[in-house]
Amino acid sequence: MSSASLIQNLRHTRVLVLHPQDREADELARQLKRIGCQVTLSWPPPASIPDGVDVVYFLLEPDQASRRSWRSSDLRATSIAIIDFENPTVLKELLDTSAHGVLVRPIRAAGVLSTLVLALSNRSYETRLLAKVAKLEETLKARREIEKATRIIMKLRGLSESLAYEFIRKQATAKRISTAAIATSIIHAQEFLSELDGGA
C-alpha cells in the first residue's frame, strides 16, 4: 500500500483501544476520532481480538503481559503499545509483543497521527515480507520434492538425472499441472508401494 493511499484510508480505520476508561483513554479516543477513525474502547483486554479490527492500541503493564494470550505478530491487525515509562523490563516486554508502534503516557495530540501512520506502514511492510517468505518456502519445498522425485525415477527407470527430470516435466505438461504436483504424486506413490512391500 502506498503512503498516499494509507493516509487516505485512515477515515475507514477500525480501532480497538484496550485501556482502562480514564482521561488517557478519552484523550486517545478523541484524537483518533478527529482523524476519522472508528473507535471502540474495551477493558479488561479480551482473550482474543475480534475480527474486523484494523488497529489495536493496548496498555502494556507488567502484570498484564502474562494474562494476554495474544501476540501482535499473531494478529491480522496493526498493534500499538501504550506504556508509562521506559526501563529495561518494559522495553523487553515491548519487544516481546512485536508491536508496530508505541505511545508513551501521558497521551497528547502530538504524535498520535504520526504513530498511527508509521505503525500501519510497518504492518504493511511486514505483511509483504511474510508473503515473500511464504512464497520462497513454497518454492524451496517444491524444488526439494522435484529433486526427490527425480531420484526415484532415476532409480526405477535407470535414467540420468536430466532424463528423469524431463520425464517429470513432460508428465506435468501432458496433465496441465505443475512439475511440483507431479513430483508429489510420484513421492506418495513410492511411499505407498514401500508400505505395501513392508507389509507383504
Secondary structure as a PSIPRED ss2 file (coil, helix, strand):
# PSIPRED VFORMAT (PSIPRED V4.0)

   1 M C   1.000  0.000  0.000
   2 S C   1.000  0.000  0.000
   3 S H   0.000  1.000  0.000
   4 A H   0.000  1.000  0.000
   5 S H   0.000  1.000  0.000
   6 L H   0.000  1.000  0.000
   7 I H   0.000  1.000  0.000
   8 Q H   0.000  1.000  0.000
   9 N H   0.000  1.000  0.000
  10 L H   0.000  1.000  0.000
  11 R H   0.000  1.000  0.000
  12 H H   0.000  1.000  0.000
  13 T C   1.000  0.000  0.000
  14 R E   0.000  0.000  1.000
  15 V E   0.000  0.000  1.000
  16 L E   0.000  0.000  1.000
  17 V E   0.000  0.000  1.000
  18 L E   0.000  0.000  1.000
  19 H C   1.000  0.000  0.000
  20 P C   1.000  0.000  0.000
  21 Q C   1.000  0.000  0.000
  22 D C   1.000  0.000  0.000
  23 R H   0.000  1.000  0.000
  24 E H   0.000  1.000  0.000
  25 A H   0.000  1.000  0.000
  26 D H   0.000  1.000  0.000
  27 E H   0.000  1.000  0.000
  28 L H   0.000  1.000  0.000
  29 A H   0.000  1.000  0.000
  30 R H   0.000  1.000  0.000
  31 Q H   0.000  1.000  0.000
  32 L H   0.000  1.000  0.000
  33 K H   0.000  1.000  0.000
  34 R H   0.000  1.000  0.000
  35 I H   0.000  1.000  0.000
  36 G C   1.000  0.000  0.000
  37 C C   1.000  0.000  0.000
  38 Q E   0.000  0.000  1.000
  39 V E   0.000  0.000  1.000
  40 T E   0.000  0.000  1.000
  41 L E   0.000  0.000  1.000
  42 S E   0.000  0.000  1.000
  43 W C   1.000  0.000  0.000
  44 P C   1.000  0.000  0.000
  45 P C   1.000  0.000  0.000
  46 P C   1.000  0.000  0.000
  47 A C   1.000  0.000  0.000
  48 S C   1.000  0.000  0.000
  49 I C   1.000  0.000  0.000
  50 P C   1.000  0.000  0.000
  51 D C   1.000  0.000  0.000
  52 G C   1.000  0.000  0.000
  53 V C   1.000  0.000  0.000
  54 D C   1.000  0.000  0.000
  55 V E   0.000  0.000  1.000
  56 V E   0.000  0.000  1.000
  57 Y E   0.000  0.000  1.000
  58 F E   0.000  0.000  1.000
  59 L E   0.000  0.000  1.000
  60 L C   1.000  0.000  0.000
  61 E C   1.000  0.000  0.000
  62 P H   0.000  1.000  0.000
  63 D H   0.000  1.000  0.000
  64 Q H   0.000  1.000  0.000
  65 A H   0.000  1.000  0.000
  66 S C   1.000  0.000  0.000
  67 R C   1.000  0.000  0.000
  68 R C   1.000  0.000  0.000
  69 S C   1.000  0.000  0.000
  70 W C   1.000  0.000  0.000
  71 R C   1.000  0.000  0.000
  72 S H   0.000  1.000  0.000
  73 S H   0.000  1.000  0.000
  74 D H   0.000  1.000  0.000
  75 L C   1.000  0.000  0.000
  76 R C   1.000  0.000  0.000
  77 A C   1.000  0.000  0.000
  78 T E   0.000  0.000  1.000
  79 S E   0.000  0.000  1.000
  80 I E   0.000  0.000  1.000
  81 A E   0.000  0.000  1.000
  82 I E   0.000  0.000  1.000
  83 I E   0.000  0.000  1.000
  84 D C   1.000  0.000  0.000
  85 F C   1.000  0.000  0.000
  86 E C   1.000  0.000  0.000
  87 N C   1.000  0.000  0.000
  88 P H   0.000  1.000  0.000
  89 T H   0.000  1.000  0.000
  90 V H   0.000  1.000  0.000
  91 L H   0.000  1.000  0.000
  92 K H   0.000  1.000  0.000
  93 E H   0.000  1.000  0.000
  94 L H   0.000  1.000  0.000
  95 L H   0.000  1.000  0.000
  96 D H   0.000  1.000  0.000
  97 T H   0.000  1.000  0.000
  98 S C   1.000  0.000  0.000
  99 A C   1.000  0.000  0.000
 100 H C   1.000  0.000  0.000
 101 G E   0.000  0.000  1.000
 102 V E   0.000  0.000  1.000
 103 L E   0.000  0.000  1.000
 104 V E   0.000  0.000  1.000
 105 R C   1.000  0.000  0.000
 106 P C   1.000  0.000  0.000
 107 I C   1.000  0.000  0.000
 108 R C   1.000  0.000  0.000
 109 A C   1.000  0.000  0.000
 110 A C   1.000  0.000  0.000
 111 G C   1.000  0.000  0.000
 112 V H   0.000  1.000  0.000
 113 L H   0.000  1.000  0.000
 114 S H   0.000  1.000  0.000
 115 T H   0.000  1.000  0.000
 116 L H   0.000  1.000  0.000
 117 V H   0.000  1.000  0.000
 118 L H   0.000  1.000  0.000
 119 A H   0.000  1.000  0.000
 120 L H   0.000  1.000  0.000
 121 S H   0.000  1.000  0.000
 122 N H   0.000  1.000  0.000
 123 R H   0.000  1.000  0.000
 124 S H   0.000  1.000  0.000
 125 Y H   0.000  1.000  0.000
 126 E H   0.000  1.000  0.000
 127 T H   0.000  1.000  0.000
 128 R H   0.000  1.000  0.000
 129 L H   0.000  1.000  0.000
 130 L H   0.000  1.000  0.000
 131 A H   0.000  1.000  0.000
 132 K H   0.000  1.000  0.000
 133 V H   0.000  1.000  0.000
 134 A H   0.000  1.000  0.000
 135 K H   0.000  1.000  0.000
 136 L H   0.000  1.000  0.000
 137 E H   0.000  1.000  0.000
 138 E H   0.000  1.000  0.000
 139 T H   0.000  1.000  0.000
 140 L H   0.000  1.000  0.000
 141 K H   0.000  1.000  0.000
 142 A H   0.000  1.000  0.000
 143 R H   0.000  1.000  0.000
 144 R H   0.000  1.000  0.000
 145 E H   0.000  1.000  0.000
 146 I H   0.000  1.000  0.000
 147 E H   0.000  1.000  0.000
 148 K H   0.000  1.000  0.000
 149 A H   0.000  1.000  0.000
 150 T H   0.000  1.000  0.000
 151 R H   0.000  1.000  0.000
 152 I H   0.000  1.000  0.000
 153 I H   0.000  1.000  0.000
 154 M H   0.000  1.000  0.000
 155 K H   0.000  1.000  0.000
 156 L H   0.000  1.000  0.000
 157 R H   0.000  1.000  0.000
 158 G C   1.000  0.000  0.000
 159 L C   1.000  0.000  0.000
 160 S C   1.000  0.000  0.000
 161 E H   0.000  1.000  0.000
 162 S H   0.000  1.000  0.000
 163 L H   0.000  1.000  0.000
 164 A H   0.000  1.000  0.000
 165 Y H   0.000  1.000  0.000
 166 E H   0.000  1.000  0.000
 167 F H   0.000  1.000  0.000
 168 I H   0.000  1.000  0.000
 169 R H   0.000  1.000  0.000
 170 K H   0.000  1.000  0.000
 171 Q H   0.000  1.000  0.000
 172 A H   0.000  1.000  0.000
 173 T H   0.000  1.000  0.000
 174 A H   0.000  1.000  0.000
 175 K H   0.000  1.000  0.000
 176 R C   1.000  0.000  0.000
 177 I C   1.000  0.000  0.000
 178 S C   1.000  0.000  0.000
 179 T H   0.000  1.000  0.000
 180 A H   0.000  1.000  0.000
 181 A H   0.000  1.000  0.000
 182 I H   0.000  1.000  0.000
 183 A H   0.000  1.000  0.000
 184 T H   0.000  1.000  0.000
 185 S H   0.000  1.000  0.000
 186 I H   0.000  1.000  0.000
 187 I H   0.000  1.000  0.000
 188 H H   0.000  1.000  0.000
 189 A H   0.000  1.000  0.000
 190 Q H   0.000  1.000  0.000
 191 E H   0.000  1.000  0.000
 192 F H   0.000  1.000  0.000
 193 L H   0.000  1.000  0.000
 194 S H   0.000  1.000  0.000
 195 E H   0.000  1.000  0.000
 196 L H   0.000  1.000  0.000
 197 D H   0.000  1.000  0.000
 198 G H   0.000  1.000  0.000
 199 G H   0.000  1.000  0.000
 200 A C   1.000  0.000  0.000
